[in-house]
Amino acid sequence: MNTNQFWNPTEPKHYWDAIDLTKSISRTPSFESLSKEEQIQKRLDRMETAVKECNNIVNIHNNNVYKFNKRINEIIINSSHHMEEFYDESPDFTTDNMFDLLIWLSHSDKEKKEKLDNELDEYFN
């Protein structure tokens, strides 16, 4: 697909010339042509960038886990005694199942009932 919006086959002057395009590309020296010190520095720079990105991902994840635990604790505190015991003992209300639980909690009561009924029907049939 030609992405040149001004391309008109009857007017060849508007058509992209591949040779002119390649002449305008600015080139950087290839990795092999760099000195050993420059190669090591480039590798270190890439590694530092990767570590920063990984640390950012870990920080975001830890923040999400903190928010999840805080919300689950609020739910437990505001629930009746028997439900508080249920939440405390249930493996579903841990950070290991954080996303599954959030998806489940996002369903309406009607949707939950339909899903559970379907699972029971599948189990007994």
Helices and strands as residue ranges (DSSP letters): G 12-14, H 18-23, G 31-33, H 36-77, H 81-89, G 91-93, G 95-97, H 98-106, H 109-124
